[in-house]
Amino acid sequence: TPAGSPTTGASGTPATSAGAKAPIRIGSDGFYEAKLMAEIYAQVLEADGYKVERKLGLGAREVTAAAIEGAQIDLKPEYLGSGLGSYDKTKPGADAAKNKSELQTILDGKGGGITVLGFTPGQDTNAFVVRKDTADSLKLTKMSDLAAVQDQLTWALPPECEKNPLCGGALKDAYGITIPPKKLKPLAACDAPIAEALNSKAVDLAELCSTQPAIAQFGFVALEDDKKTQPAENIAPLVRNDYLAKVDKAAFQKLLDDASAKMTTEELTKLGVQVAVDQKDVAEVAKAWLKAQGLME
């Protein structure tokens, strides 16, 4: 039968009845954090008796979205804001629950083959970050503190920031910040060089990703986006409905929701340091975290 037909499993065996623990194929995007979340889902399910086939690090979102829509995988972690934006760039906002329901509506409109499960309280968003000495001396805790001191700072921002509504647009319209060219160093966001520039005091403020290991590693301070300009990027599993039909959906969802509920931004950042900086094995990091959270024996 065609791939994804609910009448057969991956091996051509008859579908298991609801309540059984059907084998599951879990995929992820290519970068470490997506692989880590997928591995956490995989281990939670394995501990409950599910057989998991891992397809981690498949590639960019276009690749994994096609894989789950085309039934090559059954589950993948998704960043709600970006996932929603990949279908409609006007939709993502700062409200995670709204992003989730908007994404579900779009997926339903595409044929209703995929369900968005519960999301993490933690998220990985664009973050405007300063060193602790700068935060202390200028009393900076939130983005709206910046306008009054903007001329005292050297800014590291991505080259496309000026034209990006979430970067230059947010700074100007929400926070009243216009950076003079002589105070601006163009550097790619969320990369090692921009973090090094901030740490070495070549710049005073940089755009990083909120869970970037450098924040914890160097003790940087991420300023609160108090005007809520950045879309919520909480992480949730996307699961194929033809898979959910084979299992006890409520029990399956509870396993994943319980794990997601423990994943704060702080935890994501700490785990990122272990994987990206300390070069620890993703499976070992996931296992230790699940045990520490009381989610696994």
Helices and strands as residue ranges (DSSP letters): E 24-29, H 32-47, E 52-59, H 61-69, E 75-79, H 80-87, H 96-109, E 114-116, E 126-130, H 132-138, G 143-145, G 147-152, E 155-157, G 161-163, H 168-175, G 181-183, E 184-186, H 192-199, E 205-209, H 213-218, E 221-222, E 235-240, H 241-244, H 249-261, H 265-272, I 273-277, H 282-292
